[in-house]
Amino acid sequence: MADREFDIIVYGATGFTGRLVAEYLAAQYPQIKWAMAGRSLTKLEQVCNAIGAAPDTALVTANADDPAALKALTARAHVVITTVGPYTLYGEPLLAACVETGTAYVDLCGEPNFMHAMIAKYQDAAKASGARIVFSCGFDSIPFDLGVWTVQQEAIRRFGKPAPRVKGRVRSMKGTFSGGTFASGKATAMAAAKDPAVLKALLDPFALTPGFEGPSQPKGVLPEYDEAVGGWVAPFMMAVINTKNVHRTNFLAGHPYGEDFRYDEMMVAPGLGDIGKAAAEAIAKINPMQSDKGPAPGEGPSKEERETGHYDIAFIAEMPGGERITASVKGDRDPGYGSTSKMISEAALCLLRDVRGEGGIWTPGALMAEPLKTRLQERAGLTFAIE
């Protein structure tokens, strides 16, 4: 791949998140060879000017429904970043082109049904071509994937073995979601309503570990008192994808967490006692994807909202003898967009510069856990700590 024209191509650069990714690369990595790609040359030119990218930044046009154009695009790059979703509707042709051309690929997919189908269809071909396909390189699921990795590495260091039980607990989070996230959620719900196999993939915690099924997992669908955090916890909307990615990391890495590993994610409700219980019950009733009045594609939080957002997630490893270890992952921007745009960019740079690895369909944790953690702490405003 030494003769590739570009280090990175950002596909979907005119969308809300794609523009943030392009802006980040233009500001932080002016030395790399990169290009912006999308359907409209006019819109690409507008974004290029608006974000202050170099005037000679390459602009590439390609439609998601044009396999030949996508193959030509992917053959020009070492790594493709795609923010064009819902991936269930628009993702496969680009992924297939990357597999065919042996091009590394990162996305923001939080659609388990799409990922399940792509693993079954393209895993062997990706291994053969050398294409490193990495799903879920944003808030879902990098902080959770690497947070579990961090606490388990500490358990192994301290006790000589992994914890059979880890709890992911979102202690605080400030941020909103964009039209792209809303559209992906709605597309997944519609697919599940039409196809029982999609619903099965959504409900199965081991939907992304073909041939392996671990122990029964905590459901995380009802409010409960959690002694580990000393308060009430409520269901967390992103758990349906994050938990599957954590189990896939364990699966791909040869089960360093053990084959008996159990994991769930919930939100810590504010308040103590009855107040905390009431807050947890209220949170459990909220499902923004049930509304028909979500933001339109291309919309999202303002610059001020992104920069004043944050998140703080605890990962509590519980050992058989009753010992506990807590790791934390914190981000300095809103989770879905300010932080996500930095995470996916650094994941692409990590594939480009820091890790090789064989072809296949990966998780961030299985392919590049430690070098990606280093990048995120040095460049992207994340902190990983043992408390």
Secondary structure, DSSP 8 states (H G I E B T S, - for coil): -TT-SEEEEEETTTSHHHHHHHHHHHHH-TTS-EEEEES-HHHHHHHHHHTT--TT-EEEE--TT-HHHHHHHHTTEEEEEE----HHHHTHHHHHHHHHHT-EEEE----HHHHHHHHHHHHHHHHHHT-EEE---BTTBHHHHHHHHHHHHHHHHHHSS--SEEEEEEEEEE----HHHHHHHHHHHHHHHH-HHHHHHHH-TTTTSTT---S------S-EEETTTTEEEEE-TTHHHHHHHHHHHHHHTT-TT-TT-EEEEEEE-SSSHHHHHHHHHHHHT--GGG-S----TT----HHHHHH-EEEEEEEEE-TTS-EEEEEEEESS-IIIIIHHHHHHHHHHHHHHT----SEEE-HHHHHHHHHHHHHHHHSSEEEEE-
